[in-house]
């Protein structure tokens, strides 16, 4: 197993990590490599680029939304897969509670193992489809390219609390998406705020990667 796992790419853009957060970030590499060999949650060709294509990509949300300013917030990650963007965000914001939901149980097995392995106490998982969640509401919902915008909004909007905890942004939904989004946005009939992630992280891989925010 390759060691050590460098987090220098992450530290180029986020510098105020505690020693515990740095340790947790470094531990992601070996844990995901170990678990991905058992249960494939990350493309085999991407595991070597875990920090660029998965961890930093997830943290694009943190570059815009400082969830730590909202106190005891609760955030839902729908279709979390192997734990993205939820796991990196949970490391970044230890005072925020994250629920990571997915309809595929074996993926959540990896998420649970990684969260336990790095000592995350602010992550819980739910084996469910988002449209079946009826018992809880959240301040924000996040997701990474799991469904069309119109479907994500239909499923998620009923789960968003009305009260506002961030001064700069109303509660709502934040999506990581890529490619030409014009047709998808038009079909959704929404008017999301949009950031070009390549403007935030000028790595070549982030070209045509976007962050969308839809306030509730």
HUSULDA-V927286 format. One record per backbone hydrogen bond with DSSP energy under -0.5 kcal/mol. NH is the residue of the N-H (numbers start at 1). CO is the residue of the C=O. If there is no record, write none. Layout:
nh->NH co->CO
nh->NH co->CO
This chain:
nh->6 co->4
nh->11 co->7
nh->12 co->8
nh->12 co->9
nh->13 co->9
nh->13 co->10
nh->14 co->10
nh->17 co->15
nh->22 co->18
nh->23 co->19
nh->24 co->20
nh->25 co->21
nh->26 co->22
nh->27 co->23
nh->28 co->24
nh->28 co->25
nh->29 co->25
nh->29 co->26
nh->30 co->26
nh->31 co->27
nh->32 co->28
nh->33 co->29
nh->34 co->30
nh->35 co->31
nh->36 co->32
nh->37 co->33
nh->38 co->35
nh->39 co->35
nh->41 co->39
nh->46 co->43
nh->47 co->43
nh->49 co->46
nh->50 co->47
nh->53 co->49
nh->54 co->50
nh->55 co->50
nh->56 co->51
nh->57 co->52
nh->58 co->54
nh->59 co->55
nh->60 co->56
nh->60 co->57
nh->61 co->58
nh->63 co->59
nh->64 co->60
nh->64 co->61
nh->65 co->61
nh->66 co->64
nh->67 co->65
nh->69 co->66
nh->70 co->67
nh->71 co->68
nh->73 co->71
nh->75 co->97
nh->76 co->140
nh->77 co->99
nh->78 co->76
nh->78 co->142
nh->79 co->101
nh->80 co->77
nh->80 co->101
nh->83 co->80
nh->84 co->80
nh->87 co->83
nh->88 co->83
nh->89 co->85
nh->90 co->86
nh->91 co->87
nh->92 co->88
nh->93 co->89
nh->96 co->93
nh->97 co->73
nh->98 co->122
nh->99 co->75
nh->100 co->98
nh->100 co->124
nh->101 co->77
nh->101 co->99
nh->102 co->126
nh->105 co->103
nh->107 co->104
nh->108 co->104
nh->109 co->105
nh->110 co->106
nh->111 co->107
nh->112 co->108
nh->113 co->109
nh->114 co->110
nh->115 co->111
nh->116 co->112
nh->117 co->113
nh->118 co->114
nh->119 co->115
nh->119 co->116
nh->120 co->115
nh->121 co->119
nh->124 co->98
nh->126 co->100
nh->128 co->102
nh->128 co->126
nh->132 co->129
nh->133 co->130
nh->134 co->132
nh->138 co->159
nh->139 co->74
nh->140 co->74
nh->141 co->172
nh->142 co->76
nh->143 co->174
nh->145 co->143
nh->145 co->176
nh->151 co->148
nh->152 co->148
nh->153 co->149
nh->154 co->150
nh->155 co->151
nh->156 co->152
nh->157 co->153
nh->158 co->154
nh->159 co->156
nh->160 co->157
nh->161 co->138
nh->166 co->169
nh->172 co->139
nh->173 co->214
nh->174 co->141
nh->175 co->212
nh->176 co->143
nh->177 co->175
nh->177 co->210
nh->179 co->208
nh->181 co->179
nh->185 co->181
nh->186 co->182
nh->187 co->183
nh->188 co->184
nh->189 co->185
nh->189 co->186
nh->190 co->185
nh->193 co->213
nh->195 co->211
nh->197 co->195
nh->197 co->209
nh->198 co->206
nh->198 co->209
nh->199 co->196
nh->200 co->196
nh->200 co->197
nh->201 co->197
nh->202 co->200
nh->203 co->201
nh->206 co->203
nh->207 co->204
nh->209 co->206
nh->210 co->177
nh->211 co->195
nh->212 co->175
nh->213 co->193
nh->214 co->173
nh->215 co->213
nh->216 co->171
